[in-house]
């Protein structure tokens, strides 16, 4: 069985990672990957992702960086996304990964005109998701953890929108048969999103946001979390 690849394009707060592991660990746990069945390449640190051939599938993590920063490693990661999708490798991009995929494949990522989305949001499946391998079994509306300033303002030509939301119309899309981007965080649990709200409380209050109301949105998200396992199962079935 081929290994899974996790492309690390960023990490959580260093002290929080020391306590709970980093994005790649959360992702591997969510996918229920056994030790030795996955590897991580740190693209943010300048490690160029390997040849897509020979992997069962790849997940691109979230990041505290912005796609529009246009740093050299982001340009390299975008080039790898195009290569992986052309090769037919199943890919799942999360938050920054979702925006990177949209931008790399002909759409556009930039700051959301309505500002930061953070907390737990309702994610709504579109009609087009009815035959989607990952989304078709999910409830019509399900909760997902969100924390992002940028978004996929424009999807790539020919992309299929499979989930939307009241703040962000592009919560999930698919390109071709096996490349997905999700704006929400299936790898986050409720304690993680609470930690992000706590750490960003001062900035949120300065922007006039009701932090108590944001905290009140937080709840468990088993349906969105199941996407990681569903993606792993899909990759194995190919």
C-alpha beads as a LAMMPS data file, in Angstrom:
LAMMPS data file: protein, C-alpha beads

238 atoms
237 bonds

1 atom types
1 bond types

-500.0 500.0 xlo xhi
-500.0 500.0 ylo yhi
-500.0 500.0 zlo zhi

Masses

1 110.0

Atoms # bond

1 1 1 0.000 0.000 0.000
2 1 1 1.319 3.426 -0.966
3 1 1 1.895 5.981 1.763
4 1 1 -0.090 9.154 2.290
5 1 1 1.623 12.512 1.959
6 1 1 0.885 15.487 4.205
7 1 1 2.172 18.746 2.738
8 1 1 2.782 21.062 5.682
9 1 1 2.347 24.687 4.657
10 1 1 2.153 26.000 8.210
11 1 1 1.611 25.031 11.816
12 1 1 -0.347 25.978 14.876
13 1 1 1.084 28.102 17.688
14 1 1 4.446 26.654 18.778
15 1 1 3.546 26.212 22.439
16 1 1 0.193 24.671 21.549
17 1 1 1.909 22.281 19.134
18 1 1 4.257 21.196 21.921
19 1 1 1.187 20.298 23.971
20 1 1 -1.098 18.751 21.343
21 1 1 0.947 18.105 18.212
22 1 1 0.895 20.111 14.997
23 1 1 -1.378 20.273 11.964
24 1 1 0.157 17.192 10.366
25 1 1 -0.454 15.179 13.548
26 1 1 -4.072 16.315 13.812
27 1 1 -4.577 15.432 10.149
28 1 1 -3.031 11.974 10.409
29 1 1 -5.116 11.220 13.504
30 1 1 -8.272 12.372 11.749
31 1 1 -7.474 10.093 8.825
32 1 1 -6.752 7.230 11.261
33 1 1 -3.367 6.668 9.646
34 1 1 -1.084 4.129 11.256
35 1 1 2.514 4.986 12.081
36 1 1 4.664 4.426 9.005
37 1 1 1.753 4.837 6.593
38 1 1 2.277 8.546 6.050
39 1 1 5.037 11.089 5.676
40 1 1 5.174 14.846 5.978
41 1 1 7.080 17.342 3.864
42 1 1 7.449 20.853 5.262
43 1 1 6.873 23.085 2.245
44 1 1 6.808 26.205 4.415
45 1 1 10.372 25.411 5.477
46 1 1 11.471 25.144 1.848
47 1 1 11.115 21.395 1.358
48 1 1 9.704 20.862 -2.122
49 1 1 6.975 18.188 -2.168
50 1 1 8.083 14.973 -3.891
51 1 1 6.844 13.454 -7.126
52 1 1 3.106 12.733 -6.709
53 1 1 3.558 9.294 -8.236
54 1 1 3.664 6.538 -5.696
55 1 1 1.441 8.159 -3.058
56 1 1 -2.074 7.068 -2.168
57 1 1 -3.188 10.660 -1.648
58 1 1 -2.089 14.004 -0.243
59 1 1 -3.451 16.550 2.232
60 1 1 -2.317 20.179 2.214
61 1 1 -2.607 21.696 5.687
62 1 1 -3.675 25.091 6.890
63 1 1 -1.256 27.913 7.644
64 1 1 -1.007 31.228 9.462
65 1 1 0.563 32.655 6.283
66 1 1 -1.481 34.127 3.436
67 1 1 -1.580 32.858 -0.133
68 1 1 -1.163 36.439 -1.388
69 1 1 2.172 36.737 0.447
70 1 1 3.593 35.154 -2.737
71 1 1 6.655 33.835 -0.913
72 1 1 8.961 31.555 -2.922
73 1 1 7.777 28.447 -1.072
74 1 1 4.151 29.343 -1.838
75 1 1 4.976 29.631 -5.527
76 1 1 6.699 26.234 -5.370
77 1 1 3.757 24.679 -3.520
78 1 1 1.335 26.041 -6.121
79 1 1 3.425 24.493 -8.888
80 1 1 3.305 21.156 -7.064
81 1 1 -0.492 21.396 -6.741
82 1 1 -0.822 21.775 -10.495
83 1 1 1.506 18.836 -11.041
84 1 1 -0.337 16.616 -8.548
85 1 1 -3.782 17.395 -9.970
86 1 1 -2.586 16.775 -13.529
87 1 1 -1.183 13.435 -12.363
88 1 1 -4.564 12.462 -10.889
89 1 1 -3.323 12.214 -7.305
90 1 1 -6.202 12.553 -4.833
91 1 1 -5.616 15.836 -2.980
92 1 1 -7.419 17.500 -0.087
93 1 1 -6.546 21.116 0.693
94 1 1 -7.577 22.540 4.081
95 1 1 -8.090 26.310 4.656
96 1 1 -4.796 27.752 3.304
97 1 1 -4.508 24.535 1.281
98 1 1 -7.997 25.149 -0.129
99 1 1 -7.110 28.725 -1.066
100 1 1 -3.758 27.645 -2.516
101 1 1 -5.473 25.055 -4.695
102 1 1 -8.039 27.552 -5.942
103 1 1 -5.339 30.097 -6.765
104 1 1 -2.944 27.587 -8.329
105 1 1 -5.601 26.056 -10.578
106 1 1 -6.867 29.292 -12.090
107 1 1 -9.127 30.811 -9.436
108 1 1 -8.200 33.599 -7.044
109 1 1 -7.492 33.789 -3.313
110 1 1 -7.457 37.029 -1.335
111 1 1 -8.829 38.642 1.818
112 1 1 -12.512 38.069 2.486
113 1 1 -14.396 41.357 1.985
114 1 1 -16.392 40.758 5.193
115 1 1 -13.358 40.057 7.339
116 1 1 -12.389 37.148 9.560
117 1 1 -14.578 34.080 9.943
118 1 1 -13.916 32.233 13.195
119 1 1 -15.796 29.811 15.414
120 1 1 -18.068 26.975 14.335
121 1 1 -20.123 27.639 11.215
122 1 1 -22.959 25.840 9.469
123 1 1 -21.729 24.252 6.245
124 1 1 -24.418 23.613 3.616
125 1 1 -24.055 21.026 0.881
126 1 1 -24.955 22.061 -2.645
127 1 1 -27.099 20.017 -5.026
128 1 1 -23.941 19.203 -6.958
129 1 1 -22.625 17.325 -3.918
130 1 1 -25.248 14.597 -4.306
131 1 1 -22.843 12.419 -6.284
132 1 1 -19.608 13.628 -4.684
133 1 1 -17.547 10.750 -3.233
134 1 1 -16.782 12.640 0.003
135 1 1 -19.818 14.839 0.611
136 1 1 -22.779 12.812 -0.600
137 1 1 -23.227 10.969 2.701
138 1 1 -23.067 14.037 4.928
139 1 1 -26.140 15.857 6.286
140 1 1 -27.475 18.702 4.181
141 1 1 -26.215 21.115 6.863
142 1 1 -23.402 20.254 9.254
143 1 1 -21.058 22.207 11.564
144 1 1 -17.421 22.935 10.742
145 1 1 -14.704 24.853 12.582
146 1 1 -13.457 27.955 10.749
147 1 1 -10.668 30.463 11.287
148 1 1 -9.516 32.419 8.250
149 1 1 -8.963 35.913 6.893
150 1 1 -8.472 34.962 3.258
151 1 1 -10.739 32.899 1.072
152 1 1 -11.132 31.487 -2.414
153 1 1 -12.818 34.523 -3.956
154 1 1 -13.005 32.801 -7.339
155 1 1 -12.996 29.061 -8.010
156 1 1 -11.037 27.541 -10.883
157 1 1 -12.888 27.235 -14.176
158 1 1 -14.835 23.986 -14.252
159 1 1 -14.650 23.452 -10.477
160 1 1 -17.704 21.996 -8.759
161 1 1 -18.943 23.827 -5.670
162 1 1 -19.946 21.149 -3.161
163 1 1 -20.506 23.191 0.020
164 1 1 -21.274 26.790 0.910
165 1 1 -21.966 28.952 3.969
166 1 1 -23.507 32.233 5.042
167 1 1 -20.149 34.009 5.437
168 1 1 -18.100 32.168 2.848
169 1 1 -19.878 31.011 -0.323
170 1 1 -16.983 28.712 -1.245
171 1 1 -16.698 26.355 1.715
172 1 1 -15.735 23.363 -0.442
173 1 1 -15.055 22.599 -4.084
174 1 1 -13.824 19.758 -6.249
175 1 1 -11.671 19.928 -9.357
176 1 1 -11.874 16.930 -11.646
177 1 1 -12.633 13.629 -9.961
178 1 1 -10.285 13.642 -7.001
179 1 1 -9.035 17.066 -5.853
180 1 1 -10.930 18.874 -3.100
181 1 1 -10.511 22.114 -1.200
182 1 1 -12.325 22.770 2.088
183 1 1 -12.281 26.172 3.763
184 1 1 -13.312 24.744 7.130
185 1 1 -11.026 22.661 9.358
186 1 1 -11.973 18.967 9.624
187 1 1 -8.771 18.368 11.622
188 1 1 -9.715 20.834 14.398
189 1 1 -11.657 19.776 17.476
190 1 1 -13.665 22.073 19.762
191 1 1 -10.746 22.737 22.156
192 1 1 -8.567 23.788 19.205
193 1 1 -11.023 26.339 17.846
194 1 1 -11.594 27.685 21.364
195 1 1 -7.839 28.162 21.650
196 1 1 -7.770 30.114 18.377
197 1 1 -10.606 32.341 19.581
198 1 1 -8.799 32.945 22.880
199 1 1 -5.539 33.880 21.175
200 1 1 -7.246 36.250 18.761
201 1 1 -9.633 37.788 21.284
202 1 1 -7.933 41.200 21.410
203 1 1 -7.870 41.551 17.609
204 1 1 -11.477 40.424 17.330
205 1 1 -12.613 42.929 19.954
206 1 1 -10.629 45.697 18.255
207 1 1 -12.535 44.879 15.060
208 1 1 -15.827 45.239 16.918
209 1 1 -16.608 41.529 17.064
210 1 1 -18.653 39.967 19.868
211 1 1 -16.210 37.391 21.202
212 1 1 -18.722 35.886 23.628
213 1 1 -21.125 35.262 20.753
214 1 1 -18.324 33.677 18.730
215 1 1 -17.491 31.354 21.627
216 1 1 -21.137 30.376 21.854
217 1 1 -21.015 29.003 18.301
218 1 1 -18.442 26.360 19.222
219 1 1 -19.695 22.793 19.240
220 1 1 -18.453 19.367 18.224
221 1 1 -18.159 18.710 14.492
222 1 1 -18.213 14.938 13.921
223 1 1 -19.607 15.188 10.390
224 1 1 -16.941 17.553 9.062
225 1 1 -14.253 15.613 10.952
226 1 1 -15.393 12.457 9.142
227 1 1 -14.201 13.939 5.837
228 1 1 -10.605 13.058 6.719
229 1 1 -11.452 9.382 7.167
230 1 1 -13.663 9.476 4.072
231 1 1 -10.804 10.942 2.050
232 1 1 -8.398 8.264 3.280
233 1 1 -10.908 5.522 2.417
234 1 1 -11.494 7.048 -1.018
235 1 1 -7.753 7.079 -1.712
236 1 1 -7.414 3.429 -0.698
237 1 1 -10.316 2.432 -2.947
238 1 1 -8.643 3.713 -6.093

Bonds

1 1 1 2
2 1 2 3
3 1 3 4
4 1 4 5
5 1 5 6
6 1 6 7
7 1 7 8
8 1 8 9
9 1 9 10
10 1 10 11
11 1 11 12
12 1 12 13
13 1 13 14
14 1 14 15
15 1 15 16
16 1 16 17
17 1 17 18
18 1 18 19
19 1 19 20
20 1 20 21
21 1 21 22
22 1 22 23
23 1 23 24
24 1 24 25
25 1 25 26
26 1 26 27
27 1 27 28
28 1 28 29
29 1 29 30
30 1 30 31
31 1 31 32
32 1 32 33
33 1 33 34
34 1 34 35
35 1 35 36
36 1 36 37
37 1 37 38
38 1 38 39
39 1 39 40
40 1 40 41
41 1 41 42
42 1 42 43
43 1 43 44
44 1 44 45
45 1 45 46
46 1 46 47
47 1 47 48
48 1 48 49
49 1 49 50
50 1 50 51
51 1 51 52
52 1 52 53
53 1 53 54
54 1 54 55
55 1 55 56
56 1 56 57
57 1 57 58
58 1 58 59
59 1 59 60
60 1 60 61
61 1 61 62
62 1 62 63
63 1 63 64
64 1 64 65
65 1 65 66
66 1 66 67
67 1 67 68
68 1 68 69
69 1 69 70
70 1 70 71
71 1 71 72
72 1 72 73
73 1 73 74
74 1 74 75
75 1 75 76
76 1 76 77
77 1 77 78
78 1 78 79
79 1 79 80
80 1 80 81
81 1 81 82
82 1 82 83
83 1 83 84
84 1 84 85
85 1 85 86
86 1 86 87
87 1 87 88
88 1 88 89
89 1 89 90
90 1 90 91
91 1 91 92
92 1 92 93
93 1 93 94
94 1 94 95
95 1 95 96
96 1 96 97
97 1 97 98
98 1 98 99
99 1 99 100
100 1 100 101
101 1 101 102
102 1 102 103
103 1 103 104
104 1 104 105
105 1 105 106
106 1 106 107
107 1 107 108
108 1 108 109
109 1 109 110
110 1 110 111
111 1 111 112
112 1 112 113
113 1 113 114
114 1 114 115
115 1 115 116
116 1 116 117
117 1 117 118
118 1 118 119
119 1 119 120
120 1 120 121
121 1 121 122
122 1 122 123
123 1 123 124
124 1 124 125
125 1 125 126
126 1 126 127
127 1 127 128
128 1 128 129
129 1 129 130
130 1 130 131
131 1 131 132
132 1 132 133
133 1 133 134
134 1 134 135
135 1 135 136
136 1 136 137
137 1 137 138
138 1 138 139
139 1 139 140
140 1 140 141
141 1 141 142
142 1 142 143
143 1 143 144
144 1 144 145
145 1 145 146
146 1 146 147
147 1 147 148
148 1 148 149
149 1 149 150
150 1 150 151
151 1 151 152
152 1 152 153
153 1 153 154
154 1 154 155
155 1 155 156
156 1 156 157
157 1 157 158
158 1 158 159
159 1 159 160
160 1 160 161
161 1 161 162
162 1 162 163
163 1 163 164
164 1 164 165
165 1 165 166
166 1 166 167
167 1 167 168
168 1 168 169
169 1 169 170
170 1 170 171
171 1 171 172
172 1 172 173
173 1 173 174
174 1 174 175
175 1 175 176
176 1 176 177
177 1 177 178
178 1 178 179
179 1 179 180
180 1 180 181
181 1 181 182
182 1 182 183
183 1 183 184
184 1 184 185
185 1 185 186
186 1 186 187
187 1 187 188
188 1 188 189
189 1 189 190
190 1 190 191
191 1 191 192
192 1 192 193
193 1 193 194
194 1 194 195
195 1 195 196
196 1 196 197
197 1 197 198
198 1 198 199
199 1 199 200
200 1 200 201
201 1 201 202
202 1 202 203
203 1 203 204
204 1 204 205
205 1 205 206
206 1 206 207
207 1 207 208
208 1 208 209
209 1 209 210
210 1 210 211
211 1 211 212
212 1 212 213
213 1 213 214
214 1 214 215
215 1 215 216
216 1 216 217
217 1 217 218
218 1 218 219
219 1 219 220
220 1 220 221
221 1 221 222
222 1 222 223
223 1 223 224
224 1 224 225
225 1 225 226
226 1 226 227
227 1 227 228
228 1 228 229
229 1 229 230
230 1 230 231
231 1 231 232
232 1 232 233
233 1 233 234
234 1 234 235
235 1 235 236
236 1 236 237
237 1 237 238
